[in-house]
Amino acid sequence: MKKGKLTREKAIEIAGVSAASAVAKANCDFTNRVGYNGSVQGDAQVEFSAAVSCTDKDGQDCTLIAYYYQDADDVDAAGDDLSNLDWEIEGYEVV
């Protein structure tokens, strides 16, 4: 199951535009989760995330996490250079 059910708009509403901009610029890394995207059996996806510390709309310290998903075959084919993959944020989470 994929994480990051929040849209960018909802993440901005909760954590602010500066946090959303910062997490989009932050380096992401493997989360060690591999799942299946549901469209094709055996179509594995690798999860990546980036996170920034921030303050939510209520003044509470929190962390905004952005999640990225890549096809496992694309990650394998990229080898050590993942820069050519499509790095689009798929969803956000505030913890």
N, C-alpha and C positions, 0 to 999 in steps of 0.2 A: 504494500500500500504506500502510495506516495505521500510525502509530508508537504507542508506548505500550502494549506488550503486558502490562505488569505490572498486577495488581489493586491496589486500595488496601491490602489486607491484606499483600501481598507487599512493597509500597513501604514500609509501616510496619516490616515485619520487617527490611528492609535499611537504611532511612534514619531510622527512628524516627517516632513519632507527632507530635512537634513539627514535624518537617519536612513531613509530610503535611498537617498543619493549616495550616502557613504557606503552602505552595504553593496550597492551596485558596483562600486569601484573597488571594493575589498577583494583580495585574492580568495578564491575558493579552493577547496581541497576535497579529496575523497572522504566520504563518511563511512566507508566499508559496508554500505548497504547495496545489494544488488537485487533488483526485483524484475517483475514482468509487467509490461505496459498494458496488457489486456487485449490489445488488438490482434496479436498473432501469438499463438502458443509458442513459447520458447524464444520470444523476442525480448531478450534481457536488456535491462537498462541499469546504468550505474549512477548512483546518486552522489552529488557534490553539494557542498554548502559553504556559505560565507556568513560571518556574523559580526555585528557591531554592538557595543554597549550604548544604551541611550536611556532617555527618560520618557515614560509614556505620558499621555494627555492628562493623567491624574497626578503627575509628579513622582511616580514610582520608578525606581531603577529597573531596567529590563534589558533584554537582548533581542535585537531584530535579526532574524535568520532568513537568508534567501536560499532557495533550493533550485538546483539545476539538475537536469536528467539528460544523460547521453546514452546512445545505443552502445552496448558493450562491444559490438564488432567495430564500431568507429573508434572507440577508445583503444582497442587492441591494435587497430591498423595505424593509429597515430603514433604509437610507440612512446618515446620520451617527449615528443613535441605535441602537446594538446592544444596549442594556440590556434590551430586551424579548425577546431570544432566550433559549433554554433553555441555560444555562451549566452543564451537567453534565459532570464529568470523565469521559472515556471510557477513559483508561488512563494509566499512568505509565512513566517510564524513569529509570534511575539511570546517570549518566555521570561 
